[in-house]
Amino acid sequence: MAKTYKITQEHEKCVGCGACISVCDNWVMGNDGKAKPKKTTISDKELKCNKDAESSCPVSCIHVN
């Protein structure tokens, strides 16, 4: 069975800089000017870019576990 990972985001902390969007196609800009994930449950194949999104966030509001 393939391992899955969960993305959580402290959306209220997001500053809308777009860093996560620039490194991972799972992230989009919402109507409120803040980024959000398209999917919150991801596979091993999707892990790297979402971890890159997590590390690129200047306010550390993205968590991948």
PyMOL Python script that loads the backbone (N, CA, C, O; Angstrom):
from pymol import cmd

cmd.read_pdbstr("""\
ATOM      1  N   MET A   1       0.834  -1.198   0.000  1.00  0.00           N
ATOM      2  CA  MET A   1       0.000   0.000   0.000  1.00  0.00           C
ATOM      3  C   MET A   1       0.874   1.255   0.000  1.00  0.00           C
ATOM      4  O   MET A   1       1.827   1.358   0.773  1.00  0.00           O
ATOM      5  N   ALA A   2       0.550   2.182  -0.852  1.00  0.00           N
ATOM      6  CA  ALA A   2       1.328   3.416  -0.969  1.00  0.00           C
ATOM      7  C   ALA A   2       1.078   4.328   0.233  1.00  0.00           C
ATOM      8  O   ALA A   2      -0.042   4.442   0.731  1.00  0.00           O
ATOM      9  N   LYS A   3       2.140   4.961   0.672  1.00  0.00           N
ATOM     10  CA  LYS A   3       2.028   5.900   1.793  1.00  0.00           C
ATOM     11  C   LYS A   3       1.416   7.203   1.291  1.00  0.00           C
ATOM     12  O   LYS A   3       1.690   7.648   0.176  1.00  0.00           O
ATOM     13  N   THR A   4       0.596   7.793   2.125  1.00  0.00           N
ATOM     14  CA  THR A   4       0.047   9.111   1.796  1.00  0.00           C
ATOM     15  C   THR A   4       0.479  10.106   2.868  1.00  0.00           C
ATOM     16  O   THR A   4       0.804   9.735   3.996  1.00  0.00           O
ATOM     17  N   TYR A   5       0.474  11.353   2.491  1.00  0.00           N
ATOM     18  CA  TYR A   5       0.886  12.440   3.366  1.00  0.00           C
ATOM     19  C   TYR A   5      -0.227  13.469   3.421  1.00  0.00           C
ATOM     20  O   TYR A   5      -1.011  13.604   2.481  1.00  0.00           O
ATOM     21  N   LYS A   6      -0.291  14.183   4.513  1.00  0.00           N
ATOM     22  CA  LYS A   6      -1.343  15.174   4.727  1.00  0.00           C
ATOM     23  C   LYS A   6      -0.725  16.570   4.752  1.00  0.00           C
ATOM     24  O   LYS A   6       0.274  16.813   5.429  1.00  0.00           O
ATOM     25  N   ILE A   7      -1.339  17.476   4.005  1.00  0.00           N
ATOM     26  CA  ILE A   7      -0.918  18.877   4.010  1.00  0.00           C
ATOM     27  C   ILE A   7      -1.884  19.655   4.889  1.00  0.00           C
ATOM     28  O   ILE A   7      -3.101  19.574   4.724  1.00  0.00           O
ATOM     29  N   THR A   8      -1.328  20.402   5.817  1.00  0.00           N
ATOM     30  CA  THR A   8      -2.135  21.334   6.592  1.00  0.00           C
ATOM     31  C   THR A   8      -1.530  22.719   6.384  1.00  0.00           C
ATOM     32  O   THR A   8      -0.321  22.864   6.207  1.00  0.00           O
ATOM     33  N   GLN A   9      -2.374  23.710   6.407  1.00  0.00           N
ATOM     34  CA  GLN A   9      -1.927  25.080   6.195  1.00  0.00           C
ATOM     35  C   GLN A   9      -2.608  25.981   7.211  1.00  0.00           C
ATOM     36  O   GLN A   9      -3.820  25.912   7.417  1.00  0.00           O
ATOM     37  N   GLU A  10      -1.814  26.816   7.832  1.00  0.00           N
ATOM     38  CA  GLU A  10      -2.360  27.848   8.713  1.00  0.00           C
ATOM     39  C   GLU A  10      -2.706  29.027   7.801  1.00  0.00           C
ATOM     40  O   GLU A  10      -1.953  29.994   7.686  1.00  0.00           O
ATOM     41  N   HIS A  11      -3.866  28.915   7.159  1.00  0.00           N
ATOM     42  CA  HIS A  11      -4.258  29.837   6.094  1.00  0.00           C
ATOM     43  C   HIS A  11      -4.232  31.304   6.529  1.00  0.00           C
ATOM     44  O   HIS A  11      -3.872  32.184   5.747  1.00  0.00           O
ATOM     45  N   GLU A  12      -4.617  31.559   7.777  1.00  0.00           N
ATOM     46  CA  GLU A  12      -4.657  32.941   8.260  1.00  0.00           C
ATOM     47  C   GLU A  12      -3.262  33.563   8.316  1.00  0.00           C
ATOM     48  O   GLU A  12      -3.137  34.787   8.272  1.00  0.00           O
ATOM     49  N   LYS A  13      -2.205  32.738   8.413  1.00  0.00           N
ATOM     50  CA  LYS A  13      -0.828  33.253   8.454  1.00  0.00           C
ATOM     51  C   LYS A  13      -0.273  33.533   7.065  1.00  0.00           C
ATOM     52  O   LYS A  13       0.720  34.249   6.935  1.00  0.00           O
ATOM     53  N   CYS A  14      -0.895  32.981   6.019  1.00  0.00           N
ATOM     54  CA  CYS A  14      -0.398  33.143   4.652  1.00  0.00           C
ATOM     55  C   CYS A  14      -0.363  34.615   4.266  1.00  0.00           C
ATOM     56  O   CYS A  14      -1.319  35.352   4.507  1.00  0.00           O
ATOM     57  N   VAL A  15       0.758  35.042   3.659  1.00  0.00           N
ATOM     58  CA  VAL A  15       0.903  36.432   3.229  1.00  0.00           C
ATOM     59  C   VAL A  15       0.712  36.588   1.715  1.00  0.00           C
ATOM     60  O   VAL A  15       0.816  37.694   1.185  1.00  0.00           O
ATOM     61  N   GLY A  16       0.434  35.485   1.029  1.00  0.00           N
ATOM     62  CA  GLY A  16       0.158  35.542  -0.407  1.00  0.00           C
ATOM     63  C   GLY A  16       1.359  35.852  -1.281  1.00  0.00           C
ATOM     64  O   GLY A  16       1.204  36.424  -2.360  1.00  0.00           O
ATOM     65  N   CYS A  17       2.556  35.484  -0.837  1.00  0.00           N
ATOM     66  CA  CYS A  17       3.762  35.813  -1.596  1.00  0.00           C
ATOM     67  C   CYS A  17       3.912  34.967  -2.862  1.00  0.00           C
ATOM     68  O   CYS A  17       4.571  35.388  -3.812  1.00  0.00           O
ATOM     69  N   GLY A  18       3.309  33.784  -2.881  1.00  0.00           N
ATOM     70  CA  GLY A  18       3.366  32.933  -4.061  1.00  0.00           C
ATOM     71  C   GLY A  18       4.583  32.029  -4.167  1.00  0.00           C
ATOM     72  O   GLY A  18       4.763  31.361  -5.186  1.00  0.00           O
ATOM     73  N   ALA A  19       5.418  31.991  -3.145  1.00  0.00           N
ATOM     74  CA  ALA A  19       6.612  31.139  -3.188  1.00  0.00           C
ATOM     75  C   ALA A  19       6.235  29.671  -3.391  1.00  0.00           C
ATOM     76  O   ALA A  19       6.865  28.975  -4.186  1.00  0.00           O
ATOM     77  N   CYS A  20       5.225  29.205  -2.685  1.00  0.00           N
ATOM     78  CA  CYS A  20       4.799  27.802  -2.808  1.00  0.00           C
ATOM     79  C   CYS A  20       4.290  27.496  -4.216  1.00  0.00           C
ATOM     80  O   CYS A  20       4.537  26.418  -4.758  1.00  0.00           O
ATOM     81  N   ILE A  21       3.585  28.450  -4.791  1.00  0.00           N
ATOM     82  CA  ILE A  21       3.037  28.285  -6.140  1.00  0.00           C
ATOM     83  C   ILE A  21       4.160  28.172  -7.160  1.00  0.00           C
ATOM     84  O   ILE A  21       4.048  27.425  -8.132  1.00  0.00           O
ATOM     85  N   SER A  22       5.238  28.908  -6.942  1.00  0.00           N
ATOM     86  CA  SER A  22       6.349  28.897  -7.895  1.00  0.00           C
ATOM     87  C   SER A  22       7.133  27.590  -7.879  1.00  0.00           C
ATOM     88  O   SER A  22       7.813  27.269  -8.853  1.00  0.00           O
ATOM     89  N   VAL A  23       7.048  26.830  -6.784  1.00  0.00           N
ATOM     90  CA  VAL A  23       7.823  25.580  -6.714  1.00  0.00           C
ATOM     91  C   VAL A  23       6.975  24.314  -6.797  1.00  0.00           C
ATOM     92  O   VAL A  23       7.525  23.222  -6.937  1.00  0.00           O
ATOM     93  N   CYS A  24       5.650  24.432  -6.714  1.00  0.00           N
ATOM     94  CA  CYS A  24       4.813  23.228  -6.714  1.00  0.00           C
ATOM     95  C   CYS A  24       3.458  23.494  -7.355  1.00  0.00           C
ATOM     96  O   CYS A  24       2.755  24.432  -6.980  1.00  0.00           O
ATOM     97  N   ASP A  25       3.097  22.655  -8.329  1.00  0.00           N
ATOM     98  CA  ASP A  25       1.832  22.863  -9.047  1.00  0.00           C
ATOM     99  C   ASP A  25       0.597  22.436  -8.261  1.00  0.00           C
ATOM    100  O   ASP A  25      -0.521  22.555  -8.762  1.00  0.00           O
ATOM    101  N   ASN A  26       0.781  21.938  -7.031  1.00  0.00           N
ATOM    102  CA  ASN A  26      -0.366  21.615  -6.184  1.00  0.00           C
ATOM    103  C   ASN A  26      -0.911  22.866  -5.490  1.00  0.00           C
ATOM    104  O   ASN A  26      -1.961  22.813  -4.850  1.00  0.00           O
ATOM    105  N   TRP A  27      -0.206  23.979  -5.613  1.00  0.00           N
ATOM    106  CA  TRP A  27      -0.583  25.213  -4.919  1.00  0.00           C
ATOM    107  C   TRP A  27      -1.114  26.245  -5.899  1.00  0.00           C
ATOM    108  O   TRP A  27      -0.552  26.441  -6.976  1.00  0.00           O
ATOM    109  N   VAL A  28      -2.200  26.901  -5.516  1.00  0.00           N
ATOM    110  CA  VAL A  28      -2.836  27.937  -6.341  1.00  0.00           C
ATOM    111  C   VAL A  28      -3.184  29.133  -5.460  1.00  0.00           C
ATOM    112  O   VAL A  28      -3.254  29.022  -4.236  1.00  0.00           O
ATOM    113  N   MET A  29      -3.399  30.264  -6.098  1.00  0.00           N
ATOM    114  CA  MET A  29      -3.800  31.469  -5.370  1.00  0.00           C
ATOM    115  C   MET A  29      -5.321  31.482  -5.261  1.00  0.00           C
ATOM    116  O   MET A  29      -6.022  31.349  -6.264  1.00  0.00           O
ATOM    117  N   GLY A  30      -5.818  31.639  -4.061  1.00  0.00           N
ATOM    118  CA  GLY A  30      -7.256  31.695  -3.835  1.00  0.00           C
ATOM    119  C   GLY A  30      -7.812  33.085  -4.122  1.00  0.00           C
ATOM    120  O   GLY A  30      -7.057  34.033  -4.337  1.00  0.00           O
ATOM    121  N   ASN A  31      -9.110  33.195  -4.124  1.00  0.00           N
ATOM    122  CA  ASN A  31      -9.782  34.482  -4.369  1.00  0.00           C
ATOM    123  C   ASN A  31      -9.472  35.519  -3.293  1.00  0.00           C
ATOM    124  O   ASN A  31      -9.651  36.719  -3.501  1.00  0.00           O
ATOM    125  N   ASP A  32      -9.005  35.040  -2.144  1.00  0.00           N
ATOM    126  CA  ASP A  32      -8.682  35.951  -1.040  1.00  0.00           C
ATOM    127  C   ASP A  32      -7.244  36.457  -1.093  1.00  0.00           C
ATOM    128  O   ASP A  32      -6.793  37.144  -0.176  1.00  0.00           O
ATOM    129  N   GLY A  33      -6.518  36.120  -2.168  1.00  0.00           N
ATOM    130  CA  GLY A  33      -5.134  36.566  -2.300  1.00  0.00           C
ATOM    131  C   GLY A  33      -4.136  35.753  -1.508  1.00  0.00           C
ATOM    132  O   GLY A  33      -2.981  36.150  -1.354  1.00  0.00           O
ATOM    133  N   LYS A  34      -4.585  34.601  -1.000  1.00  0.00           N
ATOM    134  CA  LYS A  34      -3.715  33.707  -0.245  1.00  0.00           C
ATOM    135  C   LYS A  34      -3.642  32.367  -0.967  1.00  0.00           C
ATOM    136  O   LYS A  34      -4.604  31.932  -1.600  1.00  0.00           O
ATOM    137  N   ALA A  35      -2.483  31.723  -0.861  1.00  0.00           N
ATOM    138  CA  ALA A  35      -2.286  30.437  -1.518  1.00  0.00           C
ATOM    139  C   ALA A  35      -3.047  29.338  -0.789  1.00  0.00           C
ATOM    140  O   ALA A  35      -3.331  29.433   0.405  1.00  0.00           O
ATOM    141  N   LYS A  36      -3.368  28.291  -1.547  1.00  0.00           N
ATOM    142  CA  LYS A  36      -4.015  27.127  -0.943  1.00  0.00           C
ATOM    143  C   LYS A  36      -3.662  25.893  -1.766  1.00  0.00           C
ATOM    144  O   LYS A  36      -3.390  25.999  -2.963  1.00  0.00           O
ATOM    145  N   PRO A  37      -3.665  24.721  -1.126  1.00  0.00           N
ATOM    146  CA  PRO A  37      -3.366  23.507  -1.871  1.00  0.00           C
ATOM    147  C   PRO A  37      -4.587  23.027  -2.646  1.00  0.00           C
ATOM    148  O   PRO A  37      -5.717  23.145  -2.172  1.00  0.00           O
ATOM    149  N   LYS A  38      -4.356  22.485  -3.838  1.00  0.00           N
ATOM    150  CA  LYS A  38      -5.444  21.867  -4.603  1.00  0.00           C
ATOM    151  C   LYS A  38      -5.873  20.582  -3.913  1.00  0.00           C
ATOM    152  O   LYS A  38      -7.064  20.285  -3.818  1.00  0.00           O
ATOM    153  N   LYS A  39      -4.894  19.820  -3.430  1.00  0.00           N
ATOM    154  CA  LYS A  39      -5.148  18.559  -2.727  1.00  0.00           C
ATOM    155  C   LYS A  39      -4.462  18.612  -1.378  1.00  0.00           C
ATOM    156  O   LYS A  39      -3.351  19.132  -1.267  1.00  0.00           O
ATOM    157  N   THR A  40      -5.111  18.078  -0.347  1.00  0.00           N
ATOM    158  CA  THR A  40      -4.496  18.050   0.978  1.00  0.00           C
ATOM    159  C   THR A  40      -3.968  16.671   1.354  1.00  0.00           C
ATOM    160  O   THR A  40      -3.237  16.535   2.334  1.00  0.00           O
ATOM    161  N   THR A  41      -4.329  15.656   0.589  1.00  0.00           N
ATOM    162  CA  THR A  41      -3.769  14.324   0.775  1.00  0.00           C
ATOM    163  C   THR A  41      -2.971  13.996  -0.474  1.00  0.00           C
ATOM    164  O   THR A  41      -3.506  13.988  -1.583  1.00  0.00           O
ATOM    165  N   ILE A  42      -1.689  13.726  -0.287  1.00  0.00           N
ATOM    166  CA  ILE A  42      -0.800  13.518  -1.428  1.00  0.00           C
ATOM    167  C   ILE A  42      -0.061  12.188  -1.320  1.00  0.00           C
ATOM    168  O   ILE A  42       0.008  11.584  -0.250  1.00  0.00           O
ATOM    169  N   SER A  43       0.488  11.747  -2.443  1.00  0.00           N
ATOM    170  CA  SER A  43       1.224  10.491  -2.513  1.00  0.00           C
ATOM    171  C   SER A  43       2.731  10.746  -2.447  1.00  0.00           C
ATOM    172  O   SER A  43       3.181  11.892  -2.435  1.00  0.00           O
ATOM    173  N   ASP A  44       3.497   9.662  -2.405  1.00  0.00           N
ATOM    174  CA  ASP A  44       4.961   9.762  -2.434  1.00  0.00           C
ATOM    175  C   ASP A  44       5.426  10.569  -3.640  1.00  0.00           C
ATOM    176  O   ASP A  44       6.358  11.367  -3.544  1.00  0.00           O
ATOM    177  N   LYS A  45       4.774  10.354  -4.769  1.00  0.00           N
ATOM    178  CA  LYS A  45       5.151  11.029  -6.018  1.00  0.00           C
ATOM    179  C   LYS A  45       5.003  12.550  -5.903  1.00  0.00           C
ATOM    180  O   LYS A  45       5.757  13.298  -6.526  1.00  0.00           O
ATOM    181  N   GLU A  46       4.053  12.992  -5.123  1.00  0.00           N
ATOM    182  CA  GLU A  46       3.777  14.428  -4.967  1.00  0.00           C
ATOM    183  C   GLU A  46       4.498  15.050  -3.768  1.00  0.00           C
ATOM    184  O   GLU A  46       4.413  16.258  -3.546  1.00  0.00           O
ATOM    185  N   LEU A  47       5.199  14.232  -3.009  1.00  0.00           N
ATOM    186  CA  LEU A  47       5.796  14.705  -1.759  1.00  0.00           C
ATOM    187  C   LEU A  47       6.867  15.760  -1.967  1.00  0.00           C
ATOM    188  O   LEU A  47       6.854  16.780  -1.279  1.00  0.00           O
ATOM    189  N   LYS A  48       7.802  15.548  -2.903  1.00  0.00           N
ATOM    190  CA  LYS A  48       8.944  16.444  -3.034  1.00  0.00           C
ATOM    191  C   LYS A  48       8.531  17.893  -3.283  1.00  0.00           C
ATOM    192  O   LYS A  48       8.993  18.791  -2.579  1.00  0.00           O
ATOM    193  N   CYS A  49       7.678  18.136  -4.263  1.00  0.00           N
ATOM    194  CA  CYS A  49       7.358  19.542  -4.554  1.00  0.00           C
ATOM    195  C   CYS A  49       6.570  20.177  -3.406  1.00  0.00           C
ATOM    196  O   CYS A  49       6.711  21.374  -3.155  1.00  0.00           O
ATOM    197  N   ASN A  50       5.752  19.401  -2.711  1.00  0.00           N
ATOM    198  CA  ASN A  50       5.020  19.956  -1.574  1.00  0.00           C
ATOM    199  C   ASN A  50       5.943  20.235  -0.391  1.00  0.00           C
ATOM    200  O   ASN A  50       5.721  21.191   0.353  1.00  0.00           O
ATOM    201  N   LYS A  51       6.975  19.411  -0.208  1.00  0.00           N
ATOM    202  CA  LYS A  51       7.988  19.694   0.817  1.00  0.00           C
ATOM    203  C   LYS A  51       8.773  20.951   0.423  1.00  0.00           C
ATOM    204  O   LYS A  51       9.150  21.749   1.281  1.00  0.00           O
ATOM    205  N   ASP A  52       9.015  21.119  -0.890  1.00  0.00           N
ATOM    206  CA  ASP A  52       9.674  22.337  -1.365  1.00  0.00           C
ATOM    207  C   ASP A  52       8.796  23.556  -1.074  1.00  0.00           C
ATOM    208  O   ASP A  52       9.298  24.609  -0.680  1.00  0.00           O
ATOM    209  N   ALA A  53       7.491  23.407  -1.268  1.00  0.00           N
ATOM    210  CA  ALA A  53       6.553  24.493  -0.962  1.00  0.00           C
ATOM    211  C   ALA A  53       6.610  24.822   0.529  1.00  0.00           C
ATOM    212  O   ALA A  53       6.624  25.990   0.917  1.00  0.00           O
ATOM    213  N   GLU A  54       6.641  23.783   1.354  1.00  0.00           N
ATOM    214  CA  GLU A  54       6.725  23.973   2.806  1.00  0.00           C
ATOM    215  C   GLU A  54       7.990  24.753   3.178  1.00  0.00           C
ATOM    216  O   GLU A  54       7.930  25.693   3.970  1.00  0.00           O
ATOM    217  N   SER A  55       9.125  24.364   2.610  1.00  0.00           N
ATOM    218  CA  SER A  55      10.381  25.029   2.980  1.00  0.00           C
ATOM    219  C   SER A  55      10.518  26.422   2.360  1.00  0.00           C
ATOM    220  O   SER A  55      11.285  27.242   2.864  1.00  0.00           O
ATOM    221  N   SER A  56       9.792  26.701   1.283  1.00  0.00           N
ATOM    222  CA  SER A  56       9.883  28.013   0.647  1.00  0.00           C
ATOM    223  C   SER A  56       9.007  29.071   1.320  1.00  0.00           C
ATOM    224  O   SER A  56       9.176  30.266   1.076  1.00  0.00           O
ATOM    225  N   CYS A  57       8.084  28.638   2.157  1.00  0.00           N
ATOM    226  CA  CYS A  57       7.143  29.560   2.770  1.00  0.00           C
ATOM    227  C   CYS A  57       7.831  30.450   3.803  1.00  0.00           C
ATOM    228  O   CYS A  57       8.377  29.947   4.785  1.00  0.00           O
ATOM    229  N   PRO A  58       7.808  31.776   3.591  1.00  0.00           N
ATOM    230  CA  PRO A  58       8.516  32.665   4.524  1.00  0.00           C
ATOM    231  C   PRO A  58       7.869  32.791   5.894  1.00  0.00           C
ATOM    232  O   PRO A  58       8.515  33.238   6.841  1.00  0.00           O
ATOM    233  N   VAL A  59       6.597  32.403   6.016  1.00  0.00           N
ATOM    234  CA  VAL A  59       5.917  32.486   7.312  1.00  0.00           C
ATOM    235  C   VAL A  59       5.650  31.111   7.924  1.00  0.00           C
ATOM    236  O   VAL A  59       4.970  31.001   8.945  1.00  0.00           O
ATOM    237  N   SER A  60       6.188  30.066   7.297  1.00  0.00           N
ATOM    238  CA  SER A  60       6.107  28.688   7.801  1.00  0.00           C
ATOM    239  C   SER A  60       4.671  28.260   8.127  1.00  0.00           C
ATOM    240  O   SER A  60       4.413  27.684   9.183  1.00  0.00           O
ATOM    241  N   CYS A  61       3.741  28.550   7.208  1.00  0.00           N
ATOM    242  CA  CYS A  61       2.351  28.183   7.471  1.00  0.00           C
ATOM    243  C   CYS A  61       1.938  26.876   6.771  1.00  0.00           C
ATOM    244  O   CYS A  61       0.794  26.440   6.901  1.00  0.00           O
ATOM    245  N   ILE A  62       2.869  26.252   6.028  1.00  0.00           N
ATOM    246  CA  ILE A  62       2.577  24.991   5.337  1.00  0.00           C
ATOM    247  C   ILE A  62       3.267  23.858   6.090  1.00  0.00           C
ATOM    248  O   ILE A  62       4.440  23.954   6.452  1.00  0.00           O
ATOM    249  N   HIS A  63       2.508  22.779   6.318  1.00  0.00           N
ATOM    250  CA  HIS A  63       3.050  21.624   7.033  1.00  0.00           C
ATOM    251  C   HIS A  63       2.691  20.360   6.267  1.00  0.00           C
ATOM    252  O   HIS A  63       1.523  20.124   5.960  1.00  0.00           O
ATOM    253  N   VAL A  64       3.694  19.551   5.962  1.00  0.00           N
ATOM    254  CA  VAL A  64       3.491  18.289   5.257  1.00  0.00           C
ATOM    255  C   VAL A  64       3.936  17.164   6.177  1.00  0.00           C
ATOM    256  O   VAL A  64       5.104  17.086   6.559  1.00  0.00           O
ATOM    257  N   ASN A  65       3.001  16.299   6.527  1.00  0.00           N
ATOM    258  CA  ASN A  65       3.297  15.179   7.450  1.00  0.00           C
ATOM    259  C   ASN A  65       2.802  13.875   6.843  1.00  0.00           C
ATOM    260  O   ASN A  65       2.950  12.815   7.452  1.00  0.00           O
TER     261      ASN A  65
END
""", "prot")
cmd.dss("prot")
cmd.show_as("cartoon", "prot")
cmd.util.cbc("prot")
cmd.orient("prot")
